Amino acid sequence: MRTRIMRAIMLAVAVTGFVLGIPLGWSALQLVDDGAHSDLAASARRIAAALDDQIAAGEPVSLDTVQVAIPQGAHLFVRSNTGEQELGPDLGADVLSEEVPIAQGGIVRLEMPSGPMRTQQAQVAVSVVLLLVLSVATGTIVATVTARKLSQPLGHVAARAARLGAGDFRNDDRRHGVAELDLVSEALDTSAGALALLVQRERELVGDVSHQLRSRLTALQLRLEALADHEEPETASEAGAALEQAERLAEVLDELLAAARAARSVDAEPLDLRAELTAIAEEWREPLKGEGRALKVRVPEGMLARATPGRLREAIGVLLDNALRHGEGSVVLSARSDESAIVVEVSDGGAGVPDELASHIFERGVSGGGSTGVGLSLARALVDADGGRLELSTARPATFSVFLPVPKAQDVVGVAWRTDHSPR
């Protein structure tokens, strides 16, 4: 995009220089030529007037009296009733010449070398070329600055759209002062909010449906188990068959839920947590620094977890934003290995979560600081979509723990192979 903008502006500058430069150069050359001929004609007219006065007074024509009016290096030719006279060196054929009549009869022809005029024309031409070069250079600078100012907002909007597609649903308040781009940014923020609600509702729906089905299936199995012990063999046989079908239905439900979770986490991949969390921390270091607070990252080298980069960035971003808004003191972003998961923790030195909110902190609309109460609910939905879970492990001080799955052995081998065979 930047190249296209620069190319368009440079083309406009080049066309403008071509359209204006040629007429300007031609006019400047003609102006120098006209000026030289005008000066020469004026000198010839002065000489003719002086000689006319001599003839009118009956005096013989003498060029000595008009020698002061002859330009330096010029050649004067006079033809009158008394004959022809010349004064000055022979200039050859390449000359500027002006001829004027004498009122009493005759002509005055004044000639000058054309070299000085040609030199002046060359100087003017060089000046015009330099002016065009300066215009092109100025156009290049303007094109570069304009392309950068336009391409950076376009790149930011494109990156915002890419993050949205990757599951990063945070609002981006940055605006660029370009009406069209700002409309796109607002549309992306609106879409991000809608998608965030959709993800949360999907998680709640799946949870509610699975809970209700499991509850009903459990109750049904208990009833069938009781009937399976009935004294009538036929009734007991039918109850046993129905119990077997109920157990198969429970297995199918588990498989469907597992498939749904796998489909949601299809983009999850082994991530280097140190690199990923350090990059996330860089986005939040300046906002925390603006509040006089520090952000510390404590992640061991080589720690891998299975997650979607966009979802992890969004979830950790929500936790850091929560620490910024409601916490105090330094914020610590750390990671450690658990028995069956990788645990990422975000903690701060504030007063923590009140007891009355601790058990409801992840419910939508619950907030202790006047916020919307959507962030933590969304963060839990995103972590859950990758097969992990988000918990409030400590209320005072507030410590949120993200439990992420450990990558499978074949995934780690695949990552190592791609790293070793990547182009260098």
HUQUIZI-V253339 format. One record per run of one state. SS is the DSSP state (A for helix, B for strand, O for the rest). FROM is the first residue (numbers start at 0). LEN is the number of residues. If there is no record, write none. Layout:
# HUQUIZI-V253339
ss = [SS & SS]
from = [FROM & FROM]
len = [LEN & LEN]
This chain:
# HUQUIZI-V253339
ss = [O & A & O & A & O & B & O & B & O & B & O & B & O & A & O & A & O & A & O & B & A & O & B & O & B & O & A & O & B & O & B & O & A & O & A & O & B & O & B & O & A & O]
from = [0 & 1 & 56 & 62 & 69 & 74 & 80 & 82 & 87 & 94 & 101 & 106 & 113 & 114 & 165 & 178 & 228 & 232 & 264 & 268 & 272 & 290 & 294 & 298 & 303 & 307 & 308 & 326 & 330 & 337 & 340 & 348 & 354 & 358 & 374 & 385 & 388 & 394 & 398 & 405 & 408 & 420]
len = [1 & 55 & 6 & 7 & 5 & 6 & 2 & 5 & 7 & 7 & 5 & 7 & 1 & 51 & 13 & 50 & 4 & 32 & 4 & 4 & 18 & 4 & 4 & 5 & 4 & 1 & 18 & 4 & 7 & 3 & 8 & 6 & 4 & 16 & 11 & 3 & 6 & 4 & 7 & 3 & 12 & 4]
